[in-house]
Amino acid sequence: MTKHLGTALALCLATSLSTPLLAQEADPAPMTARDLVTMPRLGAPAVSPDGKYAVYSVTVTDEETLARKSELYLRNLTDLDSAPVKLDLGESAFGVTFGADGLLYFLSDRPDEGTTDSEGTTEVWRAVLEANGNVTGPMQVTNISTPVEGFTLSPKADAIALWAPVSRDCEAFGCGTDGTAHLPGPGNGRLYDANDGFVRHWDEWETPGTYSRIFVFGLEDGRAVGDGEPLDGPADVDGALTGDAPTKPFGGAEEIAWAPDGSAVYFTARLADAREPLSTNLDIYRAALDGGPPENLTADNQATDTTPAASPDGRYLAWLAMERPTYEADRLRIMLRDLKTGAVQELTQDFDRSFGSLAWTPDSKWIVATAQDVLDTPAFRIDPKSGKVEKLDLMAGNEAHIGNVVPLAGDRLLFTRDSIGAPAELFLSAEWQQAKPLTQVASSKVGAMAATVTTRFSFAGANGDTVWGQITKLEDFDGAMPAILYIHGGPQGSFNDAWSTRWNPRVLASQGYAVISVDFHGSTGYGEAFTDAINRDWGGKPLEDLQKGLAAALALDPQIDGDRACAMGASYGGYMVNWIAGNWPDRFDCLVNHNGLFDNRAFYFSTEEKWFPRWDFGGSYAESAATYEKWNPVNHIDAWKTPMLVVLGEKDFRVPYTQGLGAFTVLQEKDIPAQLLVFPTENHWVLGAKNSLQWHDTVFAWLERWLKSDDEQTSEGEGEGEGE
């Protein structure tokens, strides 16, 4: 671990596209919660086979009703002066991709062709696009009457892989998907066996015997034919797979890769058995399209293997792999399998960062991958022959957060880039050089708002190690600003230089606060040892880093009023808020605890992914009770005195809502000012537009109540627009 480098400053000004702002006022208004909730959101691009065009989605939210819809745009990648063209595909269209035939394939829940029904199930459709945006079609590809969750096309567009929840004993895709196949009756109770794996996961109860499964259909004249071939094999055959593929709850097309000749499919799967809630073991399977059981290519590794990517020349299979079983935040390395010889090597063993994505260049010469690095997420170019890793400089200033990287022919890279200052836009790099912007999805809207500035700083944290943080505040603001200590979740995570639609530093800073985030020990982007340092030390080094980081920020910026301060966080950040309430009780005027752990013992027995507490606390509760109790917030409630807002989601199975109720009970019993905000339909996150607006309004009101004077609140209220 590196020692203290001295306080480092780097102004990270929000980078927006260099376009003139229309009707910009002398004093632009600060960003509001409604601005955040209704900000257009750019989706990942799909690129035509010749690399000339990209189609991307933009999610737009109605300013008044907060209803959301998705719009599609076509962008010429060879004429950077051209404007994007809006596409009209008739009704809903999402999950777009180009086929080798040049047609655009997509999901839609429109009524089936030739019917008079007003509603339909989610099926695959396709359309012919012209450069001017004209559309021929759309034409229906699948007609299964079973909702399709996702799809990928074969390299020759002569086959299609579909996935959805399907009963394991079904041999056809459209069988047993109504969720009742394994209910014993006569009531609607679900009967679980201890050997069947998860009972519930993330925000859904499992349906016994039903899993996410992939089926491959042939395509004839653009239509899916047959019942589909299950890639997990027949249920009654030796070697058949029983589990989720893609994995749940977040797996998708990135976990599926076709062999370049279309003869096989590589995919990521998680076995469903008694070990499932205890294991991080994901494996890469190869399924030939002959109806037999799949081959497990990574059986020797009991940790995570994911994101398979076959080189276009058919020589190699690359994927991301962890090394330590049951550790969900272990470093993801790039592995490489020679498909001719079967030899496997760890390609990036000397690179101390964790990769989050990977993709091959069309000539199979390079792998392009992204990884967190200090406060940025840049792209890297990796030589598959030598393993040499080269950090790419694709943006002027900070790289911030680069994602959705698509390598194109001619040494071009298409990608999205966002930062604390601005949401994602699409960029194109030529010859590995700094990129040019292709879109203005949200940049003009953000540019018309009062500017914020983000300052990076470092300080000597626990053990004298260098710890990094950021301060985000309004750029032109007179007077002192109350301090908000932003505490990230994970705990193996980071409040890096990236845009968030949920915990957004810019919208909070726009309310007149200085938002201070600290990447304490346990954070990602600083090497494996720094991330591992939080293990069995949840309330130790991280709290020390937060205490020293807040002091360093106050010393660095005299405009921040440290006498008016609030700490807030979600998940582990919410845990730390509860920990602060009992172990740093005199520092803050208020606290905000969103879905945070309150009682480690109760948490262990009620959370779904048991591998997480077992790794972080050194075993099960029975095996490591002393460690659980050493860092248990419930053991320090006698010291609680700080007003707290508690937020929870009833569908949160990661940190069950009873954890928040426990904290609120303490606040009530001790007569500490408190509020409880409960979202019946939200999980570990708040995703709904109306719920998000309510979350922000409630949090802002709580902060104003404890951090701002009556004069400040009155002044701000007079400046608000009607209808907000």
Protein Blocks (a to p, Z undefined) as FASTA:
>chain_A
ZZdebjadddddddddddddehiafbdcdddfklmmmpccdddddddfklpaccdddddd
dfklopacdddddddfklmkbccddddehiacehiacdfkopacdddfbdcehiabfbdc
dddddddddfkopaedjddfbdghpacfbdcddfklpaccddddddfkbcbfkgoklopm
mggbjblbdcddfklopfbghjaccdehiacdddddddeehiaedjbjafkbpfkbghia
cddddddfkbcfklgccdfklpaccdddddddfklmmpccdcdddddfehpacddfklmp
mbdcehiaddfklmaccddddfbghiakbccddddddfknopacdfklmbccddfbdcdd
fklmaccddddehjbccdddddfknopacdddfbghjekjaehiacdehiiacdddddfk
bccdddddeehiacddfbdfklmmmmmpccddddddddddehhiacdddddddfbdgdjd
dddddddehjlccddddddfklgfklmmmnopacdddddehiahiajklmmmmgoplmmm
mmmmmmmmmmmmmmmmmmbcfkbccdddehjlmmmmmmmmmmommlpmbdcdehiafblm
lmmmmmmblmlmmmmnopafklmmmmmmmmgmklmmmmgcbdcdddddfklmklgcklmm
mmmmmmmmnopacdddddfkbcfbcfbfklmmmmmmmmmmmmmmmmpcfklmmmmmmmpc
ehZZ
